[in-house]
Amino acid sequence: MKKKVLWMLLTLFALMVLVVAGCSSNDEANSEGDSDNQDTTDSAEEGSGGSDTFVFGRGADSEQLDPSKVTDGESIYVTNQIYDTLVRYEQEGTEVKPALASEWKTSEDGLKWTFQLRDDVKFHDGTDFTAEDVVFNFERWTEGAEYVYYGYMFGASEEDPGGIIEKVEATGDYEVTFTLSEPNAPFLNTLAMPPFGIASPDAIKEHGEDYFKNPVGTGPFVFEEWKQDDSITLSKNEDYFGDAAKVDTVIFRVIPDNGARFMELQAGSIDAMNGMNPQDIQQAEDDDALQIIRRPSMNVSYMAMNTDKEGPLKDKKVRQAINLAIDKEKLLSLFEGIGKPAKNPMPPSLWGYNDDIEDYGYDVEKAKSLLAEAGYGDGMSLTLYTMSNPRPYLPQPKFAAQAIQEMLKEVNVVVEIVENEWDSHLSATENGDHDMAFLGWTGDNGDPDNFLYVLLDKDNAKKGSAGNIAFYKNDELHDILKKAQTELDQDKRTSLYKEAQEIIHEDAPWFPIAHTTPPLAVKKEVKNYIPHPTGSEPFNYLELN
């Protein structure tokens, strides 16, 4: 966002007042990134300090609050509180348990899935939840490319808008049946993903194109207010069918700068935060008022190379050379202990990981040799797009970009850094504006398909909605990934995914960076905060004492 000097001064003044009042602070923290919106101060005044309000500080705002149309974690963090899915994940893993569906069964051939639904659920607008609402949502998700996750996970396209789901039928008031065109091994786990939260048909019809900022689900919290680039406020759903929330209000506050966010946590104006500066972790661990909770690692950060754009990155040798020219060990010093080097597009915590693959390593002379073979011995110029906001998988993106810029100078690659705020960065990379670009992914459902197919298959290299921002298209890889989706034997799927990683490693559409265990700093008064490996968790279990 554009920073207005007036509000920077007001924010700094507010923080100094808190320090004078006796609150602890981080003298080295930089509040330059605080929101330029006046309501930021208002949110701090409303926030922490009572057992009924939980304030969560984060580095960027949500893109929108219709979960079916987003892929960013900041949006999902909020919508995960508002919506329920047919099934959901256990609190500490990706095993599936009942939610809106109380039980289910599948046919022997894996083509029919029948779900029995709860009959005691209401949407936040007071309307009853029935099987017809499930049908409405799934039919809606076939209406266009903007429903990105439906396309990613079910293979939908303009030519085949339903993808592998041939039809969804209400086979009773509280029974819904899915008919698939082919077996799909991750189908049940996919249905638990937050983008498939069931929305109120009445609210969608009422709000039309503005539904994205007026979300209505069945979840443990009800949407109340969104102050763009400042805060989102939710209230407890008093009629929730599941485990009722133990707090009355949840506020998501946007505080772009990591250091400023940590200062606010120390000052007591927020209760928890993600996106820490690695150097602040020890200080938080030494603070008797705080605790560090680490999210289980199921993510990857990477630098994608645009293989579709005219220029040197179309050549595999150039991409391999760039992998060789970056000192990953030095780059990971910016993670200060929260990241482990990545060599594959999926984390080693997932089954199907190919540990036999050897990383490219750091070899400047070999990189120069490959560039010369490709006809670029005299060098080249490339852009590197980076987000300005910290991400759980990339805590200091600007410094990482600058480090890579310096390293690539050694092989005569001149890098221009293009820094954008989070929403602009997503838009630019989905449209393929970049030569190279930082991004990352936190797994949604515990299946390798959710990394390899979503991020690197040719099906997802569509400009405007690309999950595959390398725009990498390999027919052999595509055939393997599609076969793995329909294979129900996990051992066979494991072999297929290991083969897929070998192809990706050879073609080098990415420079894989790291897998992290993202830390959250939380006040000691917060109890039962259990971070989920998928990157977001429902807040109805936590308490403030």
Secondary structure as UniProt FT lines:
FT   HELIX           5..20
FT   TURN            21..22
FT   TURN            27..28
FT   HELIX           31..33
FT   HELIX           39..46
FT   TURN            51..52
FT   STRAND          53..58
FT   HELIX           67..69
FT   HELIX           73..82
FT   STRAND          87..89
FT   TURN            91..92
FT   STRAND          96..98
FT   STRAND          101..106
FT   TURN            108..109
FT   STRAND          112..117
FT   TURN            124..125
FT   HELIX           131..140
FT   TURN            141..142
FT   TURN            145..146
FT   HELIX           148..154
FT   TURN            161..164
FT   STRAND          165..172
FT   TURN            173..174
FT   STRAND          175..180
FT   TURN            185..186
FT   HELIX           187..191
FT   HELIX           194..196
FT   HELIX           201..207
FT   HELIX           208..213
FT   STRAND          221..227
FT   TURN            228..230
FT   STRAND          231..236
FT   TURN            238..239
FT   STRAND          249..254
FT   HELIX           258..267
FT   STRAND          272..273
FT   HELIX           278..280
FT   HELIX           281..285
FT   TURN            288..289
FT   STRAND          290..294
FT   STRAND          299..305
FT   TURN            307..308
FT   HELIX           312..314
FT   HELIX           316..325
FT   HELIX           328..331
FT   HELIX           332..335
FT   TURN            336..337
FT   STRAND          339..341
FT   TURN            348..349
FT   TURN            351..352
FT   TURN            355..356
FT   HELIX           364..373
FT   TURN            374..375
FT   TURN            377..378
FT   STRAND          380..387
FT   TURN            392..393
FT   HELIX           397..409
FT   TURN            410..412
FT   STRAND          413..420
FT   HELIX           422..430
FT   TURN            431..432
FT   STRAND          436..442
FT   HELIX           449..456
FT   HELIX           458..460
FT   TURN            463..464
FT   TURN            469..470
FT   HELIX           475..486
FT   HELIX           490..507
FT   STRAND          510..516
FT   STRAND          519..523
FT   TURN            524..525
FT   STRAND          526..527
FT   TURN            533..534
FT   STRAND          543..544
//
